[in-house]
Amino acid sequence: MEKEKPFWEGKHYAFTQNKECEFFPCHKTDKPEDFNCLFCYCPLYALGMNCGGNFRITENGIKDCSGCLVPHARNGYGYVIGKYSEISDLVTEQIRRQRQDQDSEKEKAEE
């Protein structure tokens, strides 16, 4: 039995290249024909250590993704959208904390 393909595989929205970009490809690769420019700025950066990419932390504590090709792979779309629930959870937690802080400030102001 043949393995079912992901819904996005072969779709034009899942892979794009901008070969006219001054930086193409912006990461070193042996397969420029498979370099996906869709996620020019990686949406997984916000996940920090949990992004799943090949990053390093600089001496200054900055996340350096220059050696990472995860979102730029031909199948990068599937990987990135597979991590969206983690990004959503991160945002939901951030909103919850902000509301909690706002409520605390409001309570202090009412005292």
N, C-alpha and C positions, 0 to 999 in steps of 0.2 A: 504494500500500500504506500502510495506516495505521500510524503509529508505536506500538509497544507501550508501554503505560503501566507506570510503576514498580509493583512489587508492593504497595507501601504506599498508593498513591494511592486515595482514596475510602474508606479504612479509618478507623474511628472512633478507633483508638488513635494515629493520626498527626496528629490535630488536635483541640484542645479549647480552650474558652474558659471563663474564670471571670469573668463580667461583674459578679458581686457582690463581687469583690475591690476593696478600697479603692484600689488602685493601677491598676486596669484603665482603659485600657491603660497599661502602665508606661513605654512609649516613645511619643514623638510619631509619629502615623501618620495618613495621609489615608484609610486603609481599616481602621477598627476591626473591621469584619465579617470581615476576613481575618487578624486578629491571633491568633496561636497562642500559648497559654499553656503548652503542653506542656513546654517547656524554660524554666521560670520562672527557674532559675539555669542559665546556659549551660554545658554540659559542654565547650565548646570553649575556654573561658577558659584552661585549662591549656596549650593549644597556643601561647600567647603571640602572637608576631607572625605565626604560620602559621595562625591560626584562619580567616582569610578574611572576617572581618567588618569593619564600619566603626567601628573604634575609634580612640582617640587616646591618646597618652601624656601624662599631666599633667606639670606642672613638677616635681612630686615623684617622677616615675618610675612612677606608678600607671597601669595600663591602665584607661581609662574607656570602657565599652561603652554608655553611655547613648544614643548616637546610632545604635546598631546594631539592625537589625531582622532580620538573617539567620536566627537560630533562631526568630523569631516570625512569619515568613512562612508562608503557608498550605502551601507546599512545603518549609518548614524542616526537617521530619522527615527527608526524603530527603537533604538537605544534611548534617545533623548525623550521621546514621548512616553516611553516606559518608566521614566523617572519623574514625570510630571506630578504624580500623586505625592511624591516626597517634597517637591517644590510647593505644592498646594498645602501640604501639612505644615511646612515651614512658615508660609504666609499666614495661615490660620492661627498658628501659635503666636506669631508676631502681633497680629490684630488683637488676640485675646489679652496679651500682656499690655498692649497700649490702652485697651479699654480698662483693664484693671488699674493701671497707673492713673488714668483720667478719673476713675471713680474714687481712688484714694485722695487725689488732689481736691476733688469736689467735696469730699467728706471733711478734709482739713479746713477748707474755706468756709464751710458751714459751722464750724466749731466756734 
